[in-house]
């Protein structure tokens, strides 16, 4: 295989263009097999194969600096930069990251996979390179897969043009992000320049005008003036160049030779330049090409010979519970609207969008716009539900705080992927949302411990007059009978300890691990009380009073420990006991650290947030009590 001979980008230089076609096919096969085994981002990487080859043939990484936005389209880059032998460990604990990683390779500069940031990185890196001892180094920023729908991308573009930075921007235009992209950036350009019917009409008109006696040449020149006027109004080149950024394209993003010529010419330009390439997400793998929703943007483990089956495309767990709940609530509340940021399928909103297309809004990769738009909708009498992943909620915290919170608007945030998410790593663990939500005055915070809690909490949130957040974990959801589902803003007491020695307050999905811990503690003679918190704020005073009667209070959450739900509940217990001794509160949660990728359950176990870990922490705290004495 040719791929086995590629150990660094320099090895590409010796290959003929026929060999490059073979290499592209081998790269796609390697990626499909790895994702089929480990899960991961498939469609975006299949579409970027030839683009990545061309970039590495023209530019000399790591001397030239290649920056990726978003990082989930960098699998080919990893394979071409010396990580082929480890590629089978993709997204596994201790293996390769699913995104660029500075710890893995000198070829990787930026490892955060939150979209639309790379042009700002490029602006900063270019400023540093221009002032260094090697100002001839080139900076290449590969952006696309929907990232140009984010406002920060345009801020970066504006600064590149203003500073006249020497940056080559490769715009990978596949018309999609997770789903079809909400953007008209390239639509008019492609239609005007490439539509065969329009080009044919243009040619016929030009020929006829030239044949008019006496005025043919004048008419022909006038027509070209009209073409220019049209381009001034509707074509992207004018947009880019008005910002001081040169534009070339569009170019076939699967033609290595053509891209090499364009990139080599762009490399000589003394200023910022956009090279616009058109690619097909999922290229070369039939199941991805035939997936109309998202071209297998992200895929679970599957048989590479047939692709993911229909059962693997079905939503599962909490996301399915939310999808069903928002659909049911939409029937009962005609003013309910749903908003997402380029992720209608992954957040569970596709059924809602199909049922009420006029009540569904996809703003593209623009979480800030989603939240502020939702505020305006709420001001106008609608009941907006903003569905985003927990990790992306942090991108819109300012808007959630000062637009939603300050104005006290009844916007509901449905935050999926909360807690430790597993193989996507530190940029995608949803560990900040609870602490951030609790910083917003008046925001109610719900944490379901089962699928059956989700519709109850959504209906409760719709009754509130202010903002709220329902945060739920990635993956499987616990299924429980009706008698194990709470109501309203109340906590739910799961176990009553007779000895009043320990009270455990479990948040969300951590209830199941806390129940296991209680069983283990009972085996050691520790009779624990257990509460399903359900609603972190407003906190149930009955739960706080009961917890305060115990000798030790333990809180368990899968968000950051510092400033999170546990700290909030510890304050509530302390406030209740202002005039007398307050029981100690042990807060268990995620440390303030960037947690590497790996299996979700293994990471939680390593952090002491599984049943045995919680039981061990409780037992240790009990032994530390001054009045503790060993049993005879």
Order of alpha helices (4+ residues) and beta strands (2+ residues): alpha-beta-alpha-alpha-beta-alpha-alpha-beta-alpha-beta-alpha-alpha-alpha-alpha-beta-alpha-beta-alpha-beta-alpha-alpha-beta-alpha-beta-alpha-beta-alpha-beta-alpha-beta-alpha-beta-beta-beta-alpha-beta-beta-alpha-beta-alpha-beta-alpha-alpha
